[in-house]
Amino acid sequence: MSSNNPPEQAALIQLASEVLDSPTLLRQLSDRVYGLLLTELHYQRDRSGSLRRRLP
């Protein structure tokens, strides 16, 4: 890590290191990301479905 990194970046690097070193934290992060992706896919389907209903 170079000395010109802002404090926020250094904190994120530290947090990422802790998550990667902890199977429990890594699993929690993975589950959260998976849940967010499923939610986004659901919203995308809803949006595309409403577009199809508006087309003649």
Backbone torsions as a table, in degrees:
resi	resn	phi	psi	omega
1	MET	NA	131.1	-179.2
2	SER	-82.7	161.1	-175.0
3	SER	-75.6	-9.6	-179.1
4	ASN	-94.7	11.9	176.9
5	ASN	-72.3	135.6	175.4
6	PRO	-66.4	157.7	-178.7
7	PRO	-57.6	-34.9	-179.7
8	GLU	-63.2	-40.2	179.9
9	GLN	-66.7	-40.5	178.2
10	ALA	-63.0	-39.7	178.5
11	ALA	-65.7	-40.4	178.4
12	LEU	-65.6	-39.2	177.8
13	ILE	-62.8	-43.5	178.5
14	GLN	-62.6	-45.1	179.9
15	LEU	-62.9	-44.1	178.8
16	ALA	-60.2	-40.2	178.6
17	SER	-62.9	-43.2	178.8
18	GLU	-63.9	-41.1	-179.9
19	VAL	-65.0	-43.8	-179.2
20	LEU	-66.4	-26.8	179.5
21	ASP	-85.3	-9.3	-176.8
22	SER	-118.6	111.7	178.8
23	PRO	-57.3	-36.2	-179.1
24	THR	-67.2	-46.8	178.7
25	LEU	-64.8	-39.2	179.1
26	LEU	-63.1	-40.9	178.3
27	ARG	-65.1	-43.1	178.8
28	GLN	-61.8	-43.0	178.4
29	LEU	-63.8	-45.0	179.7
30	SER	-61.1	-43.9	178.9
31	ASP	-62.8	-40.0	-179.9
32	ARG	-66.0	-45.2	179.0
33	VAL	-62.5	-43.0	178.7
34	TYR	-60.5	-44.6	178.6
35	GLY	-62.0	-41.4	178.6
36	LEU	-65.3	-39.0	177.7
37	LEU	-65.1	-41.1	177.3
38	LEU	-62.5	-41.5	178.1
39	THR	-62.1	-44.5	-180.0
40	GLU	-64.0	-40.8	177.0
41	LEU	-61.7	-39.6	178.0
42	HIS	-60.9	-46.2	179.7
43	TYR	-65.7	-37.3	178.2
44	GLN	-64.2	-41.1	177.7
45	ARG	-63.3	-41.5	177.6
46	ASP	-61.0	-45.1	-179.4
47	ARG	-65.3	-44.3	-178.4
48	SER	-69.5	-32.6	176.9
49	GLY	-66.2	-39.0	179.8
50	SER	-70.4	-30.8	176.4
51	LEU	-68.1	-41.5	-179.9
52	ARG	-64.5	-34.9	179.7
53	ARG	-69.7	-26.1	-178.9
54	ARG	-81.8	-21.2	-178.7
55	LEU	-77.8	144.0	-179.9
56	PRO	-68.3	NA	NA
